[in-house]
Amino acid sequence: MTVSSVNNSVNFKGQFVINNTNGSQLPSFCPHSKIARKLCNDVFIKISQEKQAEAVKELERLFPNNELNQIYNKIVKDYGIENPPQFVINPHDTRVGAAYHNKTNSIILNPAMISDSKNCMKIKFEFESNGKTITGYYPALDKPGEIKYVNSEKSYLPIKTHLEKKGIKSSIEPLTDNDIRKTVILTLAHELRHAYQAQLINQCEGLGMYKLLKEQALEGRKNLIDRKITELNFDNQYKTYNWSKYPTNIKYKKGTDEWNHINKIYDATLHYTPVTVDYKKYITNPIEIDADSVSAQYLENNYPELCNSPSKDIIENLRAKLN
């Protein structure tokens, strides 16, 4: 699959795209690591145009010769996405490392997640269990496939103290290029899973992105006049969305197990809570659980050399040690 065939040309200079932020959107990716929390929360410092250029240059170094675009298109093909989202390199929302926007069917990657990661470190642990020495990098225990990052020795010290009390030795190491490559690829696999979720919705009898986007537009509009105006204007607005240009392809009929599963995805998308509003609701949303699981498995299957998260057995041993 060539770049031109899916229209996913990456603009490394940072294409500026205005996205409609009224109403809900399909979720933005925010892994439970220090890197992405810093990107997603208010503590994220807006980068200047000069820093943006540096970040893009670093992204090109890590993924030379259009490799990032090739990886993106491979995931699109492997997932079976029929109408691939546009891929844009752009710090549109400086709080977010990456996001899938369902109205525009586009994925935006903020290159600052690359430059920001240079300040982060991973935690190496070691402890004895049943006469064996177990070592590895401390995982994000609530997220598959990820390891925990800290952005300073100060933020590491409380963790070190806690681990020592449990008989676990630890130290910190700077992130490698492979660590950062892993973060980017995992991010893309996660966001493209959201694009696939949107495709499933659009292929369901009685559902579809037209209905979802209309319900999202009406969500929270309590004023009856405002609601009616929004409803009357929606058809014209929908014509500006890419979904209106895609062919109708109903694959899932009402009453089937597949339809019932996708209907749950529909509800979870409609009633989605962003990470910046309620972290617990965000992390337990079925859409995020699905995207986390699928992207972690995709990385393990396709990029095993980048997978530095401990095995399930080691994580279980670690959990037992911590409890």
DOZA-202063 format. One line per 8 residues: number of its first residue (from 1); their letters; for each residue z, x, y of C-alpha. Coordinates in nm, 3 decimals, padded with zeros to 5 digits. Each point is the difference from the previous one (the first is absolute). Layout:
N
NUM	a	Z X Y | ...
REM end
This chain:
323
1	mtvssvnn	00.000 00.000 00.000 | -00.109 00.158 00.324 | 00.173 -00.029 00.332 | -00.288 -00.196 00.149 | -00.002 -00.251 -00.284 | 00.351 -00.114 00.080 | 00.001 00.069 00.376 | 00.319 00.206 -00.013
9	svnfkgqf	-00.095 00.284 00.230 | 00.315 00.175 00.114 | 00.012 00.074 00.370 | 00.203 00.320 00.019 | 00.004 -00.013 00.379 | 00.209 -00.315 -00.014 | -00.204 -00.316 00.045 | 00.183 -00.247 00.223
17	vinntngs	00.012 -00.345 -00.157 | 00.183 -00.297 00.150 | 00.149 -00.222 -00.267 | 00.121 -00.354 00.058 | 00.376 00.022 -00.043 | 00.073 -00.369 00.056 | 00.163 -00.149 -00.308 | 00.071 00.167 -00.333
25	qlpsfcph	-00.205 00.268 -00.168 | -00.021 00.137 -00.345 | 00.268 00.264 -00.026 | 00.000 00.347 00.146 | 00.082 00.281 -00.235 | 00.342 00.157 00.052 | 00.126 00.213 -00.290 | 00.373 00.052 -00.023
33	skiarklc	-00.020 00.364 00.098 | 00.116 00.161 00.320 | -00.362 00.061 00.102 | -00.107 -00.362 00.005 | 00.331 -00.143 00.121 | -00.033 00.224 00.301 | -00.352 -00.131 00.048 | 00.090 -00.364 -00.048
41	ndvfikis	00.324 -00.021 00.196 | 00.070 00.018 00.371 | 00.104 00.365 -00.025 | -00.367 00.095 -00.032 | -00.106 00.196 00.307 | -00.344 -00.086 00.137 | -00.235 00.292 -00.037 | -00.221 00.120 00.282
49	qekqaeav	-00.377 00.027 -00.025 | 00.038 00.374 -00.042 | 00.237 -00.042 -00.293 | -00.233 -00.265 -00.140 | -00.283 00.254 -00.002 | 00.225 00.251 -00.176 | 00.095 -00.261 -00.259 | -00.364 -00.085 -00.068
57	kelerlfp	-00.082 00.369 -00.035 | 00.280 00.037 -00.254 | -00.129 -00.302 -00.188 | -00.344 00.162 -00.019 | 00.156 00.323 -00.130 | 00.185 -00.184 -00.277 | -00.306 -00.206 -00.092 | -00.307 00.216 00.079
65	nnelnqiy	-00.366 -00.092 -00.046 | 00.052 -00.375 00.038 | 00.238 -00.001 -00.300 | 00.225 -00.269 00.146 | -00.291 -00.240 00.030 | -00.102 00.079 -00.358 | 00.352 -00.070 -00.124 | 00.008 -00.326 00.194
73	nkivkdyg	-00.330 -00.114 -00.149 | 00.110 00.097 -00.352 | 00.312 -00.216 00.030 | -00.215 -00.286 00.134 | -00.226 00.030 -00.304 | 00.285 00.040 -00.250 | 00.181 -00.305 00.139 | -00.317 -00.207 -00.006
81	ienppqfv	00.003 -00.089 00.370 | -00.322 -00.189 00.071 | 00.017 00.003 00.380 | 00.159 00.337 00.086 | 00.214 00.013 00.314 | -00.112 00.216 00.288 | 00.195 00.327 00.002 | 00.108 00.124 00.342
89	inphdtrv	00.200 00.310 00.095 | 00.190 -00.113 00.307 | 00.361 -00.009 00.129 | -00.036 -00.364 00.109 | 00.364 -00.085 -00.074 | 00.210 00.312 00.034 | 00.283 -00.150 -00.205 | -00.217 -00.038 -00.310
97	gaayhnkt	-00.139 00.267 -00.230 | -00.273 -00.229 -00.131 | -00.082 -00.369 -00.004 | -00.235 -00.251 -00.157 | -00.111 -00.265 00.251 | -00.117 -00.313 -00.174 | -00.182 -00.157 00.295 | -00.232 00.298 00.045
105	nsiilnpa	00.016 00.110 -00.366 | 00.070 00.354 00.115 | 00.239 00.281 -00.084 | 00.132 00.222 00.276 | 00.154 00.337 -00.081 | 00.215 00.165 00.265 | -00.060 00.378 -00.028 | 00.342 00.059 00.156
113	misdsknc	00.146 -00.055 -00.346 | -00.153 00.340 -00.084 | 00.129 00.200 00.296 | 00.339 -00.172 -00.011 | 00.050 00.096 -00.363 | 00.014 00.368 00.092 | 00.356 -00.059 00.118 | 00.105 -00.153 -00.332
121	mkikfefe	00.148 00.153 -00.314 | 00.049 -00.106 -00.359 | 00.327 00.024 -00.191 | 00.018 00.193 -00.326 | 00.283 -00.091 -00.237 | 00.156 00.152 -00.312 | 00.270 -00.127 -00.234 | 00.117 00.027 -00.360
129	sngktitg	-00.042 -00.287 -00.246 | 00.077 00.019 -00.373 | -00.015 00.378 00.010 | -00.335 00.006 00.178 | -00.084 00.104 00.355 | -00.196 -00.271 00.178 | -00.190 00.086 00.317 | -00.248 -00.175 00.224
137	yypaldkp	-00.063 -00.132 00.348 | 00.230 -00.279 00.111 | -00.194 -00.327 -00.030 | -00.008 -00.306 00.221 | 00.200 -00.194 -00.257 | -00.121 -00.340 00.122 | -00.371 00.089 00.010 | -00.217 00.118 -00.291
145	geikyvns	-00.191 00.324 00.030 | 00.169 00.130 00.316 | 00.251 00.271 00.076 | 00.254 -00.011 00.281 | -00.064 00.197 00.317 | 00.237 00.114 00.274 | -00.107 00.119 00.344 | 00.283 00.243 00.077
153	eksylpik	00.285 00.194 -00.156 | 00.237 -00.230 00.187 | -00.136 -00.307 -00.178 | 00.011 00.188 -00.331 | 00.368 00.100 00.019 | 00.150 -00.346 -00.078 | -00.231 -00.025 -00.301 | 00.095 00.349 -00.114
161	thlekkgi	00.370 -00.084 00.029 | -00.042 -00.322 -00.196 | -00.194 00.174 -00.276 | 00.256 00.280 -00.024 | 00.276 -00.258 -00.054 | -00.201 -00.129 -00.297 | -00.047 00.348 -00.144 | -00.359 00.036 00.113
169	kssieplt	-00.125 00.318 00.167 | -00.271 -00.036 00.262 | -00.213 00.189 00.249 | -00.284 -00.081 00.238 | -00.357 00.129 00.007 | -00.285 -00.050 00.247 | -00.280 -00.235 -00.099 | -00.312 00.158 -00.143
177	dndirktv	-00.359 -00.097 00.071 | -00.003 -00.182 -00.332 | 00.305 -00.203 00.102 | -00.179 -00.116 00.314 | -00.324 -00.068 -00.186 | 00.197 -00.212 -00.243 | 00.151 -00.203 00.285 | -00.344 -00.070 00.149
185	iltlahel	-00.167 -00.094 -00.330 | 00.295 -00.217 -00.103 | -00.021 -00.168 00.341 | -00.368 -00.080 -00.043 | 00.052 -00.127 -00.354 | 00.280 -00.224 00.128 | -00.197 -00.143 00.293 | -00.311 -00.056 -00.208
193	rhayqaql	00.211 -00.197 -00.245 | 00.077 -00.236 00.290 | -00.374 -00.029 00.059 | -00.045 -00.090 -00.366 | 00.276 -00.260 00.030 | -00.194 -00.157 00.287 | -00.313 -00.003 -00.216 | 00.187 -00.184 -00.277
201	inqceglg	00.116 -00.261 00.249 | -00.356 -00.046 00.123 | -00.125 -00.056 -00.355 | 00.249 -00.276 -00.081 | -00.097 -00.364 -00.012 | 00.178 -00.191 00.276 | 00.140 00.317 00.163 | -00.219 00.260 00.171
209	mykllkeq	00.038 00.218 00.307 | -00.124 -00.279 00.228 | 00.300 -00.213 -00.095 | 00.243 00.293 00.013 | -00.112 00.122 00.342 | 00.007 -00.354 00.136 | 00.354 -00.055 -00.128 | 00.101 00.333 00.149
217	alegrknl	-00.150 -00.099 00.334 | 00.202 -00.323 -00.005 | 00.319 00.165 -00.126 | 00.283 -00.030 00.249 | -00.193 -00.223 00.244 | 00.247 -00.284 00.046 | -00.159 -00.147 00.312 | -00.232 -00.275 -00.125
225	idrkitel	-00.258 00.049 00.276 | -00.008 00.376 -00.053 | -00.029 -00.055 -00.375 | -00.288 -00.247 00.041 | -00.191 00.230 00.235 | 00.045 00.289 -00.242 | -00.125 -00.214 -00.287 | -00.306 -00.123 00.194
233	nfdnqykt	-00.093 00.353 00.107 | 00.056 00.164 -00.336 | -00.348 -00.055 -00.147 | -00.160 00.186 00.291 | 00.261 00.273 -00.029 | -00.056 00.031 -00.374 | -00.370 00.068 00.059 | 00.104 00.328 00.165
241	ynwskypt	00.186 00.111 -00.316 | -00.177 00.197 -00.270 | 00.111 -00.250 -00.263 | -00.240 -00.258 00.142 | -00.290 00.235 -00.079 | 00.090 00.061 -00.365 | -00.160 -00.216 -00.272 | 00.220 -00.264 -00.164
249	nikykkgt	00.083 00.110 -00.353 | 00.260 -00.224 -00.168 | 00.128 00.166 -00.318 | 00.340 -00.162 -00.054 | 00.035 -00.372 -00.066 | 00.309 -00.208 00.061 | 00.225 -00.039 -00.303 | -00.066 00.348 -00.140
257	dewnhink	00.263 00.272 -00.031 | -00.206 00.221 00.232 | -00.010 -00.269 00.268 | 00.376 -00.054 -00.022 | 00.060 00.374 00.038 | -00.231 00.027 00.301 | 00.160 -00.307 00.157 | 00.327 00.196 00.002
265	iydatlhy	-00.180 00.285 00.177 | -00.130 -00.255 00.252 | 00.350 -00.133 00.071 | 00.145 00.351 00.024 | -00.271 00.097 00.249 | 00.043 -00.313 00.210 | 00.378 00.044 00.021 | -00.008 00.378 00.033
273	tpvtvdyk	00.283 00.177 00.184 | -00.084 00.340 00.157 | 00.218 00.300 -00.076 | 00.107 00.024 00.366 | 00.141 -00.354 -00.016 | 00.186 -00.003 -00.333 | -00.020 00.300 -00.233 | 00.148 -00.180 -00.302
281	kyitnpie	-00.245 -00.290 00.023 | -00.283 00.246 00.048 | 00.082 00.212 -00.302 | 00.050 -00.303 -00.228 | -00.320 -00.178 00.103 | -00.221 -00.043 -00.312 | -00.297 00.142 00.191 | 00.183 00.326 00.072
289	idadsvsa	00.143 00.026 -00.351 | -00.350 -00.039 -00.141 | -00.157 00.251 00.240 | 00.279 00.253 -00.063 | -00.035 -00.025 -00.377 | -00.380 00.006 -00.014 | -00.039 00.288 00.248 | 00.262 00.212 -00.180
297	qylennyp	-00.174 -00.058 -00.333 | -00.339 00.074 00.155 | 00.124 00.334 00.132 | 00.150 00.088 -00.337 | -00.323 -00.084 -00.183 | -00.243 00.165 00.241 | 00.194 00.278 00.177 | 00.265 00.120 -00.251
305	elcnspsk	00.008 00.341 00.169 | 00.150 -00.165 00.310 | 00.269 -00.197 -00.182 | 00.328 00.180 00.063 | 00.232 -00.299 -00.045 | 00.238 00.042 -00.297 | -00.076 -00.182 -00.324 | 00.165 -00.335 -00.073
313	diienlra	00.239 00.172 -00.243 | 00.114 00.250 00.262 | 00.043 -00.276 00.258 | 00.214 -00.199 -00.243 | 00.212 00.312 -00.066 | 00.033 00.047 00.375 | 00.102 -00.361 00.052 | 00.266 00.033 -00.270
321	kln	00.128 00.318 00.163 | 00.019 -00.166 00.341 | 00.184 -00.310 -00.123
REM end
